[in-house]
Amino acid sequence: MLLCLGDLLEANASCSLEENGELHLYFQDESDILYGEDNKVVVSAGETALSESDAVKWLQAH
């Protein structure tokens, strides 16, 4: 996966690499995206509805 840091700055998000090499993206509404092995993507909405979360909106735009 190619990730542009400008896209994260625009979304006001942050990222980290987990110990196992998975990429974890964090958004202000407490939603997040975890890119795992075999291109598996896990989205957590935090306290908002999944379809309205910043994580889902970011995925749809990118």
All heavy atoms as TSV, in Angstrom:
chain	resi	resn	atom	element	x	y	z
A	1	MET	N	N	0.841	-1.167	0.000
A	1	MET	CA	C	0.000	0.000	0.000
A	1	MET	C	C	0.889	1.233	0.000
A	1	MET	O	O	1.850	1.322	0.740
A	1	MET	CB	C	-0.887	-0.005	1.238
A	1	MET	CG	C	-1.735	1.211	1.332
A	1	MET	SD	S	-2.477	1.300	2.954
A	1	MET	CE	C	-2.693	3.028	3.017
A	2	LEU	N	N	0.541	2.186	-0.827
A	2	LEU	CA	C	1.238	3.454	-0.883
A	2	LEU	C	C	0.435	4.476	-0.100
A	2	LEU	O	O	-0.766	4.618	-0.310
A	2	LEU	CB	C	1.390	3.902	-2.341
A	2	LEU	CG	C	2.109	5.203	-2.583
A	2	LEU	CD1	C	3.559	5.110	-2.092
A	2	LEU	CD2	C	2.096	5.524	-4.060
A	3	LEU	N	N	1.085	5.151	0.816
A	3	LEU	CA	C	0.397	6.107	1.674
A	3	LEU	C	C	1.088	7.453	1.561
A	3	LEU	O	O	2.299	7.553	1.766
A	3	LEU	CB	C	0.425	5.626	3.126
A	3	LEU	CG	C	-0.174	6.547	4.165
A	3	LEU	CD1	C	-1.676	6.679	3.948
A	3	LEU	CD2	C	0.101	6.011	5.548
A	4	CYS	N	N	0.345	8.473	1.215
A	4	CYS	CA	C	0.880	9.827	1.122
A	4	CYS	C	C	0.639	10.523	2.463
A	4	CYS	O	O	-0.496	10.600	2.935
A	4	CYS	CB	C	0.195	10.576	-0.010
A	4	CYS	SG	S	0.761	12.272	-0.159
A	5	LEU	N	N	1.698	11.000	3.072
A	5	LEU	CA	C	1.551	11.665	4.366
A	5	LEU	C	C	0.686	12.912	4.262
A	5	LEU	O	O	0.000	13.276	5.211
A	5	LEU	CB	C	2.918	12.000	4.941
A	5	LEU	CG	C	3.774	10.792	5.314
A	5	LEU	CD1	C	5.121	11.259	5.856
A	5	LEU	CD2	C	3.078	9.912	6.328
A	6	GLY	N	N	0.682	13.553	3.104
A	6	GLY	CA	C	-0.178	14.712	2.901
A	6	GLY	C	C	-1.647	14.356	3.037
A	6	GLY	O	O	-2.441	15.151	3.529
A	7	ASP	N	N	-2.023	13.147	2.603
A	7	ASP	CA	C	-3.404	12.697	2.750
A	7	ASP	C	C	-3.777	12.558	4.221
A	7	ASP	O	O	-4.892	12.881	4.625
A	7	ASP	CB	C	-3.626	11.364	2.044
A	7	ASP	CG	C	-3.577	11.483	0.537
A	7	ASP	OD1	O	-3.735	12.600	0.012
A	7	ASP	OD2	O	-3.369	10.442	-0.117
A	8	LEU	N	N	-2.842	12.086	5.030
A	8	LEU	CA	C	-3.106	11.968	6.464
A	8	LEU	C	C	-3.193	13.338	7.122
A	8	LEU	O	O	-4.037	13.572	7.981
A	8	LEU	CB	C	-2.023	11.134	7.152
A	8	LEU	CG	C	-2.060	9.640	6.870
A	8	LEU	CD1	C	-0.899	8.949	7.558
A	8	LEU	CD2	C	-3.370	9.036	7.305
A	9	LEU	N	N	-2.326	14.249	6.712
A	9	LEU	CA	C	-2.371	15.605	7.263
A	9	LEU	C	C	-3.687	16.279	6.903
A	9	LEU	O	O	-4.301	16.948	7.746
A	9	LEU	CB	C	-1.198	16.433	6.741
A	9	LEU	CG	C	0.170	16.091	7.306
A	9	LEU	CD1	C	1.258	16.871	6.569
A	9	LEU	CD2	C	0.231	16.386	8.787
A	10	GLU	N	N	-4.127	16.098	5.674
A	10	GLU	CA	C	-5.387	16.674	5.230
A	10	GLU	C	C	-6.558	16.137	6.047
A	10	GLU	O	O	-7.486	16.861	6.372
A	10	GLU	CB	C	-5.592	16.366	3.754
A	10	GLU	CG	C	-6.789	17.021	3.134
A	10	GLU	CD	C	-6.880	16.692	1.662
A	10	GLU	OE1	O	-5.992	17.120	0.906
A	10	GLU	OE2	O	-7.833	15.983	1.281
A	11	ALA	N	N	-6.505	14.870	6.402
A	11	ALA	CA	C	-7.564	14.240	7.186
A	11	ALA	C	C	-7.367	14.458	8.678
A	11	ALA	O	O	-8.193	14.045	9.478
A	11	ALA	CB	C	-7.615	12.744	6.902
A	12	ASN	N	N	-6.273	15.126	9.051
A	12	ASN	CA	C	-5.923	15.343	10.454
A	12	ASN	C	C	-5.840	14.005	11.190
A	12	ASN	O	O	-6.386	13.825	12.267
A	12	ASN	CB	C	-6.919	16.284	11.120
A	12	ASN	CG	C	-6.282	17.002	12.290
A	12	ASN	OD1	O	-5.075	16.940	12.489
A	12	ASN	ND2	N	-7.091	17.686	13.074
A	13	ALA	N	N	-5.157	13.053	10.554
A	13	ALA	CA	C	-5.006	11.702	11.096
A	13	ALA	C	C	-3.539	11.428	11.402
A	13	ALA	O	O	-2.657	12.165	10.987
A	13	ALA	CB	C	-5.530	10.687	10.092
A	14	SER	N	N	-3.299	10.353	12.119
A	14	SER	CA	C	-1.928	9.936	12.415
A	14	SER	C	C	-1.797	8.448	12.117
A	14	SER	O	O	-2.792	7.755	11.902
A	14	SER	CB	C	-1.576	10.224	13.872
A	14	SER	OG	O	-2.430	9.519	14.736
A	15	CYS	N	N	-0.564	7.975	12.101
A	15	CYS	CA	C	-0.354	6.559	11.797
A	15	CYS	C	C	0.774	6.002	12.647
A	15	CYS	O	O	1.584	6.747	13.194
A	15	CYS	CB	C	-0.052	6.360	10.319
A	15	CYS	SG	S	1.509	7.049	9.779
A	16	SER	N	N	0.793	4.694	12.733
A	16	SER	CA	C	1.882	3.996	13.411
A	16	SER	C	C	2.042	2.625	12.778
A	16	SER	O	O	1.119	2.106	12.150
A	16	SER	CB	C	1.603	3.854	14.915
A	16	SER	OG	O	0.532	2.962	15.137
A	17	LEU	N	N	3.220	2.079	12.929
A	17	LEU	CA	C	3.468	0.699	12.508
A	17	LEU	C	C	3.471	-0.165	13.754
A	17	LEU	O	O	4.179	0.114	14.719
A	17	LEU	CB	C	4.813	0.575	11.790
A	17	LEU	CG	C	4.861	1.125	10.385
A	17	LEU	CD1	C	6.285	1.055	9.840
A	17	LEU	CD2	C	3.919	0.380	9.468
A	18	GLU	N	N	2.663	-1.207	13.730
A	18	GLU	CA	C	2.582	-2.121	14.864
A	18	GLU	C	C	3.811	-3.029	14.874
A	18	GLU	O	O	4.555	-3.098	13.900
A	18	GLU	CB	C	1.298	-2.945	14.780
A	18	GLU	CG	C	0.023	-2.108	14.727
A	18	GLU	CD	C	-0.190	-1.249	15.969
A	18	GLU	OE1	O	0.130	-1.699	17.077
A	18	GLU	OE2	O	-0.681	-0.119	15.816
A	19	GLU	N	N	4.025	-3.736	15.951
A	19	GLU	CA	C	5.181	-4.627	16.091
A	19	GLU	C	C	5.258	-5.673	14.980
A	19	GLU	O	O	6.331	-6.059	14.552
A	19	GLU	CB	C	5.148	-5.327	17.448
A	19	GLU	CG	C	5.416	-4.408	18.610
A	19	GLU	CD	C	5.351	-5.139	19.942
A	19	GLU	OE1	O	5.262	-6.383	19.954
A	19	GLU	OE2	O	5.384	-4.457	20.970
A	20	ASN	N	N	4.092	-6.108	14.504
A	20	ASN	CA	C	4.054	-7.145	13.466
A	20	ASN	C	C	4.083	-6.552	12.056
A	20	ASN	O	O	3.897	-7.258	11.082
A	20	ASN	CB	C	2.831	-8.038	13.646
A	20	ASN	CG	C	1.535	-7.258	13.614
A	20	ASN	OD1	O	1.523	-6.046	13.432
A	20	ASN	ND2	N	0.445	-7.945	13.824
A	21	GLY	N	N	4.296	-5.243	11.930
A	21	GLY	CA	C	4.419	-4.597	10.639
A	21	GLY	C	C	3.119	-4.072	10.061
A	21	GLY	O	O	3.110	-3.538	8.955
A	22	GLU	N	N	2.012	-4.211	10.775
A	22	GLU	CA	C	0.734	-3.719	10.280
A	22	GLU	C	C	0.671	-2.199	10.420
A	22	GLU	O	O	1.165	-1.630	11.385
A	22	GLU	CB	C	-0.421	-4.355	11.051
A	22	GLU	CG	C	-0.529	-5.842	10.839
A	22	GLU	CD	C	-1.620	-6.489	11.664
A	22	GLU	OE1	O	-1.927	-5.961	12.762
A	22	GLU	OE2	O	-2.135	-7.520	11.237
A	23	LEU	N	N	0.055	-1.538	9.447
A	23	LEU	CA	C	-0.115	-0.099	9.465
A	23	LEU	C	C	-1.426	0.240	10.151
A	23	LEU	O	O	-2.473	-0.309	9.821
A	23	LEU	CB	C	-0.122	0.452	8.035
A	23	LEU	CG	C	-0.344	1.952	7.897
A	23	LEU	CD1	C	0.801	2.729	8.540
A	23	LEU	CD2	C	-0.498	2.325	6.437
A	24	HIS	N	N	-1.376	1.167	11.097
A	24	HIS	CA	C	-2.547	1.552	11.874
A	24	HIS	C	C	-2.758	3.051	11.684
A	24	HIS	O	O	-1.875	3.838	11.982
A	24	HIS	CB	C	-2.316	1.221	13.350
A	24	HIS	CG	C	-3.562	1.034	14.125
A	24	HIS	ND1	N	-3.591	0.300	15.267
A	24	HIS	CD2	C	-4.827	1.472	13.947
A	24	HIS	CE1	C	-4.817	0.300	15.765
A	24	HIS	NE2	N	-5.582	1.006	14.965
A	25	LEU	N	N	-3.927	3.438	11.166
A	25	LEU	CA	C	-4.272	4.843	10.965
A	25	LEU	C	C	-5.303	5.256	12.002
A	25	LEU	O	O	-6.284	4.545	12.230
A	25	LEU	CB	C	-4.847	5.059	9.564
A	25	LEU	CG	C	-3.991	4.593	8.393
A	25	LEU	CD1	C	-4.747	4.797	7.089
A	25	LEU	CD2	C	-2.670	5.308	8.363
A	26	TYR	N	N	-5.100	6.418	12.619
A	26	TYR	CA	C	-5.982	6.922	13.669
A	26	TYR	C	C	-6.599	8.246	13.230
A	26	TYR	O	O	-5.894	9.122	12.739
A	26	TYR	CB	C	-5.204	7.158	14.961
A	26	TYR	CG	C	-4.491	5.948	15.486
A	26	TYR	CD1	C	-3.175	5.691	15.135
A	26	TYR	CD2	C	-5.135	5.073	16.330
A	26	TYR	CE1	C	-2.513	4.582	15.622
A	26	TYR	CE2	C	-4.481	3.951	16.822
A	26	TYR	CZ	C	-3.169	3.718	16.464
A	26	TYR	OH	O	-2.519	2.619	16.941
A	27	PHE	N	N	-7.899	8.409	13.448
A	27	PHE	CA	C	-8.609	9.616	13.059
A	27	PHE	C	C	-9.170	10.308	14.296
A	27	PHE	O	O	-9.331	9.699	15.345
A	27	PHE	CB	C	-9.732	9.271	12.074
A	27	PHE	CG	C	-9.196	8.708	10.787
A	27	PHE	CD1	C	-8.926	7.348	10.669
A	27	PHE	CD2	C	-8.936	9.528	9.713
A	27	PHE	CE1	C	-8.411	6.825	9.494
A	27	PHE	CE2	C	-8.417	9.010	8.531
A	27	PHE	CZ	C	-8.151	7.658	8.426
A	28	GLN	N	N	-9.499	11.611	14.150
A	28	GLN	CA	C	-9.932	12.413	15.298
A	28	GLN	C	C	-11.232	11.945	15.938
A	28	GLN	O	O	-11.437	12.161	17.127
A	28	GLN	CB	C	-10.073	13.876	14.903
A	28	GLN	CG	C	-8.760	14.582	14.863
A	28	GLN	CD	C	-8.946	16.079	14.880
A	28	GLN	OE1	O	-9.887	16.596	14.299
A	28	GLN	NE2	N	-8.044	16.759	15.542
A	29	ASP	N	N	-12.112	11.322	15.180
A	29	ASP	CA	C	-13.379	10.873	15.760
A	29	ASP	C	C	-13.241	9.522	16.463
A	29	ASP	O	O	-14.230	8.877	16.756
A	29	ASP	CB	C	-14.472	10.820	14.699
A	29	ASP	CG	C	-14.251	9.745	13.644
A	29	ASP	OD1	O	-13.152	9.145	13.605
A	29	ASP	OD2	O	-15.178	9.513	12.854
A	30	GLU	N	N	-11.999	9.113	16.712
A	30	GLU	CA	C	-11.650	7.866	17.394
A	30	GLU	C	C	-11.899	6.622	16.529
A	30	GLU	O	O	-11.882	5.510	17.025
A	30	GLU	CB	C	-12.362	7.741	18.741
A	30	GLU	CG	C	-11.953	8.831	19.713
A	30	GLU	CD	C	-12.604	8.688	21.067
A	30	GLU	OE1	O	-13.291	7.683	21.330
A	30	GLU	OE2	O	-12.417	9.601	21.877
A	31	SER	N	N	-12.134	6.827	15.241
A	31	SER	CA	C	-12.200	5.681	14.327
A	31	SER	C	C	-10.780	5.359	13.888
A	31	SER	O	O	-9.876	6.181	14.023
A	31	SER	CB	C	-13.097	5.996	13.126
A	31	SER	OG	O	-12.597	7.084	12.369
A	32	ASP	N	N	-10.581	4.163	13.388
A	32	ASP	CA	C	-9.247	3.793	12.940
A	32	ASP	C	C	-9.309	2.711	11.870
A	32	ASP	O	O	-10.329	2.078	11.663
A	32	ASP	CB	C	-8.364	3.353	14.109
A	32	ASP	CG	C	-8.887	2.128	14.828
A	32	ASP	OD1	O	-10.101	1.981	14.960
A	32	ASP	OD2	O	-8.066	1.300	15.255
A	33	ILE	N	N	-8.184	2.568	11.176
A	33	ILE	CA	C	-8.037	1.580	10.112
A	33	ILE	C	C	-6.771	0.788	10.399
A	33	ILE	O	O	-5.731	1.376	10.703
A	33	ILE	CB	C	-7.904	2.241	8.734
A	33	ILE	CG1	C	-9.116	3.113	8.425
A	33	ILE	CG2	C	-7.697	1.192	7.644
A	33	ILE	CD1	C	-8.945	3.977	7.193
A	34	LEU	N	N	-6.857	-0.515	10.305
A	34	LEU	CA	C	-5.701	-1.379	10.492
A	34	LEU	C	C	-5.504	-2.187	9.217
A	34	LEU	O	O	-6.399	-2.919	8.791
A	34	LEU	CB	C	-5.911	-2.320	11.684
A	34	LEU	CG	C	-4.768	-3.273	12.001
A	34	LEU	CD1	C	-3.520	-2.509	12.431
A	34	LEU	CD2	C	-5.186	-4.252	13.077
A	35	TYR	N	N	-4.343	-1.990	8.574
A	35	TYR	CA	C	-3.986	-2.762	7.379
A	35	TYR	C	C	-3.156	-3.949	7.843
A	35	TYR	O	O	-2.044	-3.787	8.303
A	35	TYR	CB	C	-3.176	-1.914	6.402
A	35	TYR	CG	C	-3.999	-0.872	5.694
A	35	TYR	CD1	C	-4.108	0.410	6.192
A	35	TYR	CD2	C	-4.677	-1.189	4.525
A	35	TYR	CE1	C	-4.867	1.366	5.537
A	35	TYR	CE2	C	-5.439	-0.248	3.865
A	35	TYR	CZ	C	-5.525	1.033	4.376
A	35	TYR	OH	O	-6.277	1.964	3.732
A	36	GLY	N	N	-3.722	-5.130	7.705
A	36	GLY	CA	C	-3.058	-6.323	8.190
A	36	GLY	C	C	-2.441	-7.163	7.100
A	36	GLY	O	O	-2.261	-6.724	5.964
A	37	GLU	N	N	-2.123	-8.391	7.461
A	37	GLU	CA	C	-1.529	-9.341	6.528
A	37	GLU	C	C	-2.494	-9.656	5.400
A	37	GLU	O	O	-3.717	-9.582	5.568
A	37	GLU	CB	C	-1.168	-10.623	7.269
A	37	GLU	CG	C	-0.095	-10.426	8.318
A	37	GLU	CD	C	0.197	-11.714	9.069
A	37	GLU	OE1	O	-0.288	-12.777	8.640
A	37	GLU	OE2	O	0.897	-11.638	10.075
A	38	ASP	N	N	-1.954	-10.009	4.250
A	38	ASP	CA	C	-2.746	-10.398	3.079
A	38	ASP	C	C	-3.724	-9.305	2.645
A	38	ASP	O	O	-4.828	-9.590	2.186
A	38	ASP	CB	C	-3.501	-11.709	3.336
A	38	ASP	CG	C	-2.565	-12.853	3.664
A	38	ASP	OD1	O	-1.474	-12.903	3.079
A	38	ASP	OD2	O	-2.938	-13.693	4.510
A	39	ASN	N	N	-3.334	-8.042	2.836
A	39	ASN	CA	C	-4.157	-6.884	2.459
A	39	ASN	C	C	-5.503	-6.845	3.169
A	39	ASN	O	O	-6.459	-6.277	2.656
A	39	ASN	CB	C	-4.342	-6.820	0.948
A	39	ASN	CG	C	-3.047	-6.549	0.238
A	39	ASN	OD1	O	-2.208	-5.799	0.748
A	39	ASN	ND2	N	-2.859	-7.154	-0.904
A	40	LYS	N	N	-5.601	-7.453	4.332
A	40	LYS	CA	C	-6.827	-7.422	5.123
A	40	LYS	C	C	-6.951	-6.050	5.774
A	40	LYS	O	O	-5.998	-5.548	6.374
A	40	LYS	CB	C	-6.797	-8.513	6.189
A	40	LYS	CG	C	-8.043	-8.576	7.018
A	40	LYS	CD	C	-7.969	-9.705	8.023
A	40	LYS	CE	C	-9.189	-9.733	8.891
A	40	LYS	NZ	N	-9.091	-10.757	9.920
A	41	VAL	N	N	-8.121	-5.430	5.661
A	41	VAL	CA	C	-8.360	-4.111	6.220
A	41	VAL	C	C	-9.458	-4.230	7.274
A	41	VAL	O	O	-10.533	-4.766	7.012
A	41	VAL	CB	C	-8.799	-3.112	5.129
A	41	VAL	CG1	C	-9.105	-1.755	5.735
A	41	VAL	CG2	C	-7.731	-2.992	4.054
A	42	VAL	N	N	-9.185	-3.710	8.478
A	42	VAL	CA	C	-10.158	-3.710	9.558
A	42	VAL	C	C	-10.439	-2.262	9.932
A	42	VAL	O	O	-9.513	-1.484	10.179
A	42	VAL	CB	C	-9.629	-4.479	10.792
A	42	VAL	CG1	C	-10.635	-4.419	11.931
A	42	VAL	CG2	C	-9.290	-5.904	10.426
A	43	VAL	N	N	-11.726	-1.880	9.950
A	43	VAL	CA	C	-12.122	-0.512	10.279
A	43	VAL	C	C	-12.930	-0.542	11.568
A	43	VAL	O	O	-13.850	-1.342	11.717
A	43	VAL	CB	C	-12.971	0.110	9.155
A	43	VAL	CG1	C	-13.394	1.515	9.527
A	43	VAL	CG2	C	-12.207	0.111	7.846
A	44	SER	N	N	-12.571	0.340	12.486
A	44	SER	CA	C	-13.322	0.499	13.726
A	44	SER	C	C	-13.871	1.916	13.751
A	44	SER	O	O	-13.154	2.878	13.463
A	44	SER	CB	C	-12.401	0.271	14.930
A	44	SER	OG	O	-13.061	0.610	16.122
A	45	ALA	N	N	-15.147	2.066	14.076
A	45	ALA	CA	C	-15.805	3.373	14.000
A	45	ALA	C	C	-15.730	4.168	15.285
A	45	ALA	O	O	-16.162	5.307	15.324
A	45	ALA	CB	C	-17.255	3.186	13.603
A	46	GLY	N	N	-15.214	3.608	16.337
A	46	GLY	CA	C	-15.227	4.325	17.603
A	46	GLY	C	C	-16.657	4.454	18.098
A	46	GLY	O	O	-17.401	3.489	18.113
A	47	GLU	N	N	-17.074	5.671	18.426
A	47	GLU	CA	C	-18.414	5.879	18.979
A	47	GLU	C	C	-19.420	6.371	17.951
A	47	GLU	O	O	-20.562	6.613	18.285
A	47	GLU	CB	C	-18.317	6.870	20.139
A	47	GLU	CG	C	-17.342	6.403	21.191
A	47	GLU	CD	C	-17.856	6.579	22.594
A	47	GLU	OE1	O	-18.945	7.125	22.779
A	47	GLU	OE2	O	-17.139	6.155	23.503
A	48	THR	N	N	-19.011	6.531	16.692
A	48	THR	CA	C	-19.930	6.998	15.652
A	48	THR	C	C	-20.420	5.814	14.831
A	48	THR	O	O	-19.890	4.714	14.924
A	48	THR	CB	C	-19.236	8.004	14.707
A	48	THR	OG1	O	-18.149	7.340	14.057
A	48	THR	CG2	C	-18.721	9.204	15.444
A	49	ALA	N	N	-21.425	6.062	14.003
A	49	ALA	CA	C	-21.895	5.020	13.081
A	49	ALA	C	C	-20.786	4.736	12.080
A	49	ALA	O	O	-20.091	5.647	11.639
A	49	ALA	CB	C	-23.158	5.478	12.373
A	50	LEU	N	N	-20.599	3.484	11.724
A	50	LEU	CA	C	-19.506	3.092	10.834
A	50	LEU	C	C	-19.532	3.891	9.537
A	50	LEU	O	O	-18.511	4.412	9.099
A	50	LEU	CB	C	-19.564	1.594	10.545
A	50	LEU	CG	C	-18.431	1.031	9.699
A	50	LEU	CD1	C	-17.092	1.242	10.387
A	50	LEU	CD2	C	-18.656	-0.441	9.418
A	51	SER	N	N	-20.690	4.034	8.917
A	51	SER	CA	C	-20.773	4.720	7.626
A	51	SER	C	C	-20.452	6.209	7.734
A	51	SER	O	O	-20.104	6.838	6.746
A	51	SER	CB	C	-22.157	4.533	7.012
A	51	SER	OG	O	-23.143	5.116	7.842
A	52	GLU	N	N	-20.559	6.777	8.926
A	52	GLU	CA	C	-20.297	8.204	9.130
A	52	GLU	C	C	-18.908	8.471	9.703
A	52	GLU	O	O	-18.537	9.627	9.918
A	52	GLU	CB	C	-21.349	8.799	10.057
A	52	GLU	CG	C	-22.755	8.748	9.479
A	52	GLU	CD	C	-23.802	9.232	10.460
A	52	GLU	OE1	O	-23.448	9.801	11.507
A	52	GLU	OE2	O	-24.995	9.038	10.169
A	53	SER	N	N	-18.136	7.441	9.942
A	53	SER	CA	C	-16.829	7.625	10.577
A	53	SER	C	C	-15.816	8.221	9.606
A	53	SER	O	O	-15.905	8.055	8.396
A	53	SER	CB	C	-16.306	6.291	11.119
A	53	SER	OG	O	-15.949	5.448	10.045
A	54	ASP	N	N	-14.860	8.952	10.161
A	54	ASP	CA	C	-13.792	9.542	9.353
A	54	ASP	C	C	-12.981	8.463	8.645
A	54	ASP	O	O	-12.516	8.662	7.528
A	54	ASP	CB	C	-12.855	10.389	10.228
A	54	ASP	CG	C	-13.512	11.671	10.706
A	54	ASP	OD1	O	-14.556	12.071	10.139
A	54	ASP	OD2	O	-12.976	12.283	11.647
A	55	ALA	N	N	-12.816	7.311	9.284
A	55	ALA	CA	C	-12.047	6.219	8.688
A	55	ALA	C	C	-12.704	5.723	7.409
A	55	ALA	O	O	-12.035	5.534	6.388
A	55	ALA	CB	C	-11.882	5.075	9.684
A	56	VAL	N	N	-14.001	5.504	7.421
A	56	VAL	CA	C	-14.709	5.028	6.237
A	56	VAL	C	C	-14.698	6.102	5.152
A	56	VAL	O	O	-14.470	5.811	3.982
A	56	VAL	CB	C	-16.157	4.605	6.575
A	56	VAL	CG1	C	-16.971	4.361	5.330
A	56	VAL	CG2	C	-16.130	3.346	7.439
A	57	LYS	N	N	-14.911	7.344	5.537
A	57	LYS	CA	C	-14.878	8.439	4.552
A	57	LYS	C	C	-13.499	8.522	3.910
A	57	LYS	O	O	-13.388	8.730	2.706
A	57	LYS	CB	C	-15.237	9.755	5.229
A	57	LYS	CG	C	-16.689	9.840	5.638
A	57	LYS	CD	C	-16.959	11.121	6.375
A	57	LYS	CE	C	-18.384	11.174	6.923
A	57	LYS	NZ	N	-18.613	12.354	7.742
A	58	TRP	N	N	-12.433	8.337	4.688
A	58	TRP	CA	C	-11.084	8.386	4.155
A	58	TRP	C	C	-10.851	7.228	3.194
A	58	TRP	O	O	-10.282	7.403	2.118
A	58	TRP	CB	C	-10.061	8.358	5.296
A	58	TRP	CG	C	-8.681	8.657	4.852
A	58	TRP	CD1	C	-8.103	9.871	4.717
A	58	TRP	CD2	C	-7.674	7.703	4.487
A	58	TRP	NE1	N	-6.812	9.746	4.287
A	58	TRP	CE2	C	-6.521	8.409	4.136
A	58	TRP	CE3	C	-7.651	6.305	4.425
A	58	TRP	CZ2	C	-5.351	7.782	3.729
A	58	TRP	CZ3	C	-6.490	5.690	4.012
A	58	TRP	CH2	C	-5.352	6.430	3.681
A	59	LEU	N	N	-11.305	6.024	3.564
A	59	LEU	CA	C	-11.164	4.866	2.681
A	59	LEU	C	C	-11.886	5.073	1.355
A	59	LEU	O	O	-11.373	4.737	0.294
A	59	LEU	CB	C	-11.704	3.604	3.354
A	59	LEU	CG	C	-10.768	2.859	4.274
A	59	LEU	CD1	C	-11.502	1.698	4.941
A	59	LEU	CD2	C	-9.551	2.357	3.544
A	60	GLN	N	N	-13.074	5.629	1.407
A	60	GLN	CA	C	-13.835	5.847	0.190
A	60	GLN	C	C	-13.161	6.872	-0.721
A	60	GLN	O	O	-13.220	6.761	-1.939
A	60	GLN	CB	C	-15.259	6.299	0.523
A	60	GLN	CG	C	-16.080	5.200	1.149
A	60	GLN	CD	C	-17.418	5.679	1.660
A	60	GLN	OE1	O	-17.640	6.874	1.878
A	60	GLN	NE2	N	-18.329	4.736	1.873
A	61	ALA	N	N	-12.514	7.868	-0.121
A	61	ALA	CA	C	-11.853	8.916	-0.906
A	61	ALA	C	C	-10.506	8.486	-1.443
A	61	ALA	O	O	-10.000	9.052	-2.409
A	61	ALA	CB	C	-11.690	10.171	-0.050
A	62	HIS	N	N	-9.917	7.462	-0.831
A	62	HIS	CA	C	-8.566	7.046	-1.237
A	62	HIS	C	C	-8.579	5.607	-1.644
A	62	HIS	O	O	-7.776	4.926	-1.938
A	62	HIS	CB	C	-7.574	7.298	-0.112
A	62	HIS	CG	C	-7.457	8.736	0.232
A	62	HIS	ND1	N	-8.259	9.335	1.166
A	62	HIS	CD2	C	-6.689	9.733	-0.256
A	62	HIS	CE1	C	-7.959	10.618	1.251
A	62	HIS	NE2	N	-7.009	10.893	0.404
